[in-house]
Amino acid sequence: MTTRVMFSNNAEAVAVLGKNDEHIKLIRSAFSAHISTRGDVINISGLDDEVKAVKALFSQLQNIHRSGNVIQKRDVEYRLSMLEANKSGKLSELCDDIIIMSSRGRQIKPKTIGQKTYIDAIRKNFITIGIGPAGTGKTYLAVAMAALALRNREVERLILTRPAVEAGEKLGFLPGDMQEKVNPYLRPLYDALNDILGVELFQKYTARGIIEVAPLAYMRGRTLDDAYIVLDEAQNATPEQMKMFLTRLGFGSKMIAVGDVTQVDLPVRQLSGLEQVAQILDGVDGIGIVYLNETDVVRHEVVGRIIMAYARQEAKHSDC
């Protein structure tokens, strides 16, 4: 069987093939099919199943580029691993699932099957617990879903919070009022919203109280109706704080709590509320619990290797 893939322009060809052809070299090494390039055309020949798989792979990479995203080596490696695991059929769902457009016109969508499962859980449930390592998009995708709900007027306000555990009793040594003291710990939430909504719209919504970014302690005693509430760094919430947070859920609201249970900053022997709640609420109707792993990391490819290296080291210690 012989087929071809056409690029719409030279920029797309360069993006798909990769710098110094690093993407196409990876693809060639994974298949026995003959893959040749000439100008803006890729020719593919070989066994039917392989040719179809290679063409589908190039089409997926083209979709990444056309959605305004940069194609990373990690994107190619992930798709090749899914082909090897016979999960390539699910990859087509990622291209079609556009959550929202960023302020710079970039399509925000799940990039891995794990992220797709996470997004679907948020859509389906009132409360979603997302657990996974750094770089898996837990916070960013949660904020994107919250921004979408706000834009579609499904909720009246957006509340983003996180424990200020790192500050502890040292808050008194920091300049400014309480809000200014905890702002450094809320920076990732500000960054995500600025990217998705744009700085001007984010500041406008914040000034009007439509968007509230506050430390977890400020949630006590409140009932949150018609709101989208995201708790970031939830691994640093105590069991008592986690219970307090989840019971703030009001009518017409959704909650997402995300964190990495391998990076707990609580005092030694203090149980993480995130780790506990994932066990307590497992199987409860209306609550989704999603575990992401190193295969869902969408940062630099080395980040995934770092996570795996630490996991191996921790496994060695646990065996001792």
PyMOL commands that set and color helices and strands:
alter all, ss='L'
color gray80, all
select helices_A, chain A and resi 10-17+19-30+48-66+73-84+88-96+113-124+138-151+168-173+178-197+199-207+216-219+234-236+239-246+273-280+294-296+301-319
alter helices_A, ss='H'
color red, helices_A
select strands_A, chain A and resi 2-6+34-38+41-45+100-101+107-108+127-131+157-162+211-215+227-231+254-259+287-291
alter strands_A, ss='S'
color yellow, strands_A
deselect
rebuild
show_as cartoon
